[in-house]
């Protein structure tokens, strides 16, 4: 059941309520499936900020964009299993 070969990355910024919602879903799914995840603040990277500021929160799986604005829990689970 462990899918540790995957990694989820949440791109967001402080004070973003959609990021808070996305974080809660990612924490739950990652915890259930044993998948490591990390969060990156786009305001700390000019490159990420320029690329993603209109789309956050952005969910990446193994560095590839999976979702933006909202995280669909069923779609995230399906992509990881």
C-alpha positions as CSV (number, residue, x, y, z in Angstrom):
1,X,0.0,0.0,0.0
2,X,2.9,2.4,0.5
3,X,3.6,4.6,-2.5
4,X,6.7,6.3,-1.1
5,X,8.1,6.5,-4.7
6,X,5.6,9.3,-5.2
7,X,6.0,12.8,-3.7
8,X,3.3,15.5,-3.4
9,X,4.2,19.1,-3.5
10,X,1.8,21.9,-2.5
11,X,2.6,25.3,-3.9
12,X,1.0,28.1,-2.0
13,X,1.5,31.3,0.0
14,X,0.7,32.5,3.5
15,X,-2.8,33.8,4.0
16,X,-4.3,31.7,1.2
17,X,-7.6,30.1,2.4
18,X,-7.7,27.7,-0.6
19,X,-4.1,26.7,0.3
20,X,-5.4,25.8,3.8
21,X,-8.1,23.7,2.3
22,X,-5.7,22.0,-0.1
23,X,-3.2,21.3,2.7
24,X,-5.9,19.5,4.8
25,X,-6.8,17.2,1.9
26,X,-3.2,16.5,1.0
27,X,-2.3,15.8,4.7
28,X,-5.2,13.3,4.8
29,X,-4.5,11.5,1.5
30,X,-0.7,11.5,2.1
31,X,-1.2,10.1,5.6
32,X,-3.6,7.4,4.4
33,X,-1.4,6.3,1.5
34,X,2.0,6.8,3.2
35,X,3.1,9.3,0.6
36,X,5.6,12.0,1.6
37,X,4.6,15.6,0.9
38,X,6.1,19.1,1.2
39,X,4.9,22.6,0.9
40,X,6.6,25.4,-0.9
41,X,5.9,29.1,-0.5
42,X,5.8,30.7,-3.9
43,X,6.6,34.1,-2.5
44,X,10.1,32.8,-1.6
45,X,10.9,32.0,-5.3
46,X,10.6,34.7,-8.0
47,X,10.4,31.8,-10.6
48,X,7.6,29.9,-8.8
49,X,5.8,33.2,-8.0
50,X,5.8,34.3,-11.6
51,X,4.7,30.9,-12.9
52,X,2.0,30.0,-10.4
53,X,0.7,33.1,-8.6
54,X,-2.7,33.1,-10.4
55,X,-3.2,29.4,-9.9
56,X,-2.4,28.6,-6.3
57,X,-2.8,26.3,-4.6
58,X,-1.1,24.1,-7.1
59,X,-0.6,20.4,-6.4
60,X,2.4,18.6,-8.0
61,X,2.9,14.9,-8.0
62,X,6.5,13.9,-8.6
63,X,7.1,17.5,-9.9
64,X,4.3,17.4,-12.5
65,X,1.3,19.6,-12.1
66,X,-1.8,17.7,-11.0
67,X,-4.3,20.2,-9.9
68,X,-4.7,24.0,-9.2
69,X,-7.1,26.2,-7.2
70,X,-8.8,23.2,-5.6
71,X,-7.6,19.7,-4.7
72,X,-10.0,16.9,-5.7
73,X,-9.4,14.2,-3.1
74,X,-10.7,11.3,-5.2
75,X,-8.5,12.4,-8.2
76,X,-5.5,12.8,-6.0
77,X,-6.0,9.4,-4.5
78,X,-6.4,7.8,-7.9
79,X,-3.3,9.4,-9.2
80,X,-1.2,8.0,-6.4
81,X,-2.5,4.4,-6.5
